[in-house]
Amino acid sequence: MVTTCGEEALDMGADCTPAPAGMVLATKALSSRDALHVAVMVREGISRIMTFDQGCDRVPGIHRLGG
């Protein structure tokens, strides 16, 4: 985890690489970038993301804040 300006950034890590491929295939029109974000969120037990990107709206259990 990296902290800058009071914000925390989580490391993707090698343990997340198989999960995004499955999410892209299982969730219609989910980009690879969104799949990586969701994979890290699932690994860390995070269910909310603050973004204007609507891609994560397609993933059950993920709630977008913003926009």
C-alpha positions in Angstrom: 0.0 0.0 0.0 1.2 3.5 -0.9 0.0 6.6 0.9 0.3 10.1 -0.7 -1.5 13.2 0.2 -3.7 11.3 2.6 -4.8 8.9 -0.1 -4.0 5.1 -0.1 -3.2 3.2 -3.2 -3.3 -0.6 -3.0 -0.8 -2.8 -4.8 -2.2 -4.9 -7.5 0.3 -7.8 -6.9 0.8 -11.0 -8.9 -2.1 -12.7 -7.0 -4.7 -10.6 -8.8 -3.7 -11.5 -12.4 -6.0 -14.5 -13.0 -9.1 -12.8 -11.5 -9.4 -10.0 -14.0 -9.5 -12.3 -17.0 -12.4 -14.2 -15.5 -14.2 -10.9 -14.7 -13.8 -9.6 -18.2 -15.3 -12.8 -19.6 -18.1 -13.0 -17.0 -19.1 -9.4 -17.0 -20.3 -8.0 -20.3 -18.3 -5.0 -21.6 -16.0 -4.8 -18.5 -12.7 -3.3 -19.6 -9.4 -4.8 -18.5 -8.7 -1.7 -16.4 -12.0 -2.0 -14.6 -11.4 -5.7 -14.1 -8.0 -5.0 -12.4 -9.7 -2.5 -10.1 -12.4 -4.9 -9.2 -9.9 -7.7 -8.6 -8.0 -5.7 -6.1 -11.3 -4.5 -4.5 -12.4 -8.1 -4.1 -9.1 -9.2 -2.7 -9.1 -6.4 -0.1 -12.8 -6.8 0.8 -13.7 -3.4 -0.7 -17.2 -2.9 -2.1 -17.3 0.8 -2.9 -15.3 2.8 -5.4 -15.4 6.6 -6.0 -15.2 7.2 -9.7 -17.1 8.8 -12.6 -16.3 5.7 -14.7 -19.5 3.7 -15.1 -17.7 0.4 -16.0 -17.9 -1.0 -12.4 -21.7 -0.5 -12.4 -21.9 -3.8 -14.2 -20.3 -5.8 -11.4 -22.6 -7.3 -8.8 -21.6 -6.2 -5.3 -19.6 -3.2 -6.4 -21.1 0.2 -5.6 -19.9 3.3 -7.4 -19.9 6.6 -5.5 -19.8 9.7 -7.7 -21.2 11.0 -10.9 
